[in-house]
Amino acid sequence: MMKNLLAVVVLGLSALSLNAAFAHGGAKAKHGGVVAIASDLGFELVGTPAGASIYIEDHGKPMAPAGMSGKLTVLNGAEKSEAELAVAGDRLEAKGVKLAPGAKVVAVLTTPAKKAITVRFTVK
C-alpha cells in the first residue's frame, strides 16, 4: 500500500515538473511591448512614434532578424492599416501604423529560408 502511494506521489510531482520544463509561454516584455510566441520564437511588438517594431527572441536570447521580411496588419475596430516590415538593426520595423489599446495585430513574416511565420498580438 505504501509503495502504491509513493508511486502516485512521485508520478504526480514528475508531471508537474514536466510541464514547467516544456513551457515556452510567460515571456516578459523587454522593450515595453506585448509578447507572443510562434514557431518556438518569442516576438515582442512595440509601438513607436513612427509606427511599430518587432523584436525576436529564440528561447530567451535576442535573435537578429537578418534576411527576414513581412507585413504588419493592424485592426483598430473597423479601421485597418498595413505596412511592410523591414530589418532595422536588431528588430523589424513597420512605418505608418498606429497601435491603439485593444487593437488586433497580425505579423506575417518570411524567414531567409522562405518559411512563413504568422504572429498575432492584442495591444494592451
ZAVEX-501715 format. One line per field, with one value per residue (C-alpha): z, x, y negated; residue in one letter. Coordinates in nm, 3 decimals. Example, Ala and Ser with C-alpha at 12.3 -4.5 7.8 and 13.67 -1.06 7.14 Angstrom:
pz <- 0.780|0.714
px <- 1.230|1.367
py <- 0.450|0.106
lummar <- A|S
END
This chain:
pz <- 0.000|0.089|-0.238|-0.437|-0.253|-0.304|-0.675|-0.714|-0.536|-0.746|-1.068|-0.975|-0.894|-1.213|-1.417|-1.258|-1.333|-1.691|-1.769|-1.639|-1.843|-2.173|-2.119|-2.376|-2.254|-1.990|-2.181|-2.042|-2.249|-2.251|-2.462|-2.313|-2.571|-2.588|-2.635|-2.843|-2.921|-3.267|-3.422|-3.092|-3.111|-2.894|-3.064|-2.890|-3.062|-2.955|-3.063|-3.179|-3.281|-3.647|-3.633|-3.474|-3.408|-3.355|-3.151|-3.183|-2.925|-2.956|-2.616|-2.430|-2.637|-2.879|-3.242|-3.527|-3.797|-4.081|-4.406|-4.268|-4.421|-4.383|-4.345|-4.039|-4.037|-3.762|-3.691|-3.474|-3.458|-3.817|-3.927|-4.098|-4.178|-4.327|-4.356|-4.479|-4.216|-4.285|-4.092|-3.884|-3.684|-3.412|-3.498|-3.773|-3.832|-3.985|-4.051|-4.069|-3.843|-3.510|-3.222|-3.008|-2.694|-2.790|-3.149|-3.306|-3.492|-3.727|-3.844|-4.139|-4.157|-4.406|-4.288|-4.505|-4.566|-4.707|-4.406|-4.323|-3.960|-3.851|-3.516|-3.355|-3.090|-2.893|-2.791|-2.422
px <- 0.000|0.281|0.462|0.149|0.102|0.467|0.443|0.136|0.309|0.627|0.424|0.223|0.533|0.707|0.405|0.423|0.792|0.747|0.505|0.747|1.033|0.849|0.671|0.752|0.493|0.534|0.794|0.831|0.837|1.186|1.104|0.767|0.550|0.332|0.477|0.352|0.503|0.504|0.724|0.915|1.025|0.925|0.806|0.762|0.553|0.638|0.466|0.698|0.634|0.684|0.489|0.586|0.885|0.909|1.193|1.260|1.398|1.497|1.449|1.515|1.812|1.786|1.776|1.885|1.615|1.872|1.711|1.356|1.072|0.698|0.383|0.208|-0.171|-0.338|-0.712|-0.834|-1.207|-1.331|-1.013|-0.745|-0.389|-0.098|0.275|0.576|0.818|1.186|1.502|1.627|1.929|1.815|1.444|1.183|1.011|0.678|0.625|0.294|0.080|-0.073|-0.109|-0.408|-0.511|-0.728|-0.601|-0.552|-0.223|-0.106|0.253|0.318|0.692|0.913|1.245|1.558|1.474|1.133|0.941|0.624|0.550|0.224|0.222|-0.093|-0.092|-0.351|-0.228|-0.276
py <- 0.000|-0.242|-0.164|-0.248|-0.576|-0.668|-0.583|-0.807|-1.098|-1.063|-1.039|-1.348|-1.552|-1.445|-1.554|-1.899|-1.940|-1.814|-2.099|-2.360|-2.220|-2.242|-2.573|-2.843|-3.091|-3.355|-3.554|-3.904|-4.219|-4.369|-4.676|-4.777|-4.597|-4.288|-3.940|-3.647|-3.306|-3.144|-2.873|-2.837|-3.201|-3.496|-3.815|-4.150|-4.416|-4.772|-5.091|-5.370|-5.731|-5.629|-5.300|-4.970|-4.747|-4.371|-4.222|-3.848|-3.605|-3.240|-3.075|-3.399|-3.513|-3.807|-3.696|-3.921|-3.936|-3.946|-3.835|-3.844|-4.041|-4.062|-4.263|-4.405|-4.439|-4.645|-4.631|-4.920|-4.848|-4.885|-5.064|-4.856|-4.962|-4.771|-4.829|-4.637|-4.507|-4.570|-4.490|-4.784|-4.668|-4.427|-4.445|-4.463|-4.798|-4.897|-5.266|-5.450|-5.227|-5.325|-5.078|-5.176|-4.985|-4.686|-4.675|-4.333|-4.298|-4.024|-3.998|-3.767|-3.708|-3.527|-3.383|-3.371|-3.002|-3.116|-2.977|-3.172|-3.262|-3.426|-3.606|-3.750|-4.025|-4.220|-4.564|-4.648
lummar <- M|M|K|N|L|L|A|V|V|V|L|G|L|S|A|L|S|L|N|A|A|F|A|H|G|G|A|K|A|K|H|G|G|V|V|A|I|A|S|D|L|G|F|E|L|V|G|T|P|A|G|A|S|I|Y|I|E|D|H|G|K|P|M|A|P|A|G|M|S|G|K|L|T|V|L|N|G|A|E|K|S|E|A|E|L|A|V|A|G|D|R|L|E|A|K|G|V|K|L|A|P|G|A|K|V|V|A|V|L|T|T|P|A|K|K|A|I|T|V|R|F|T|V|K
END
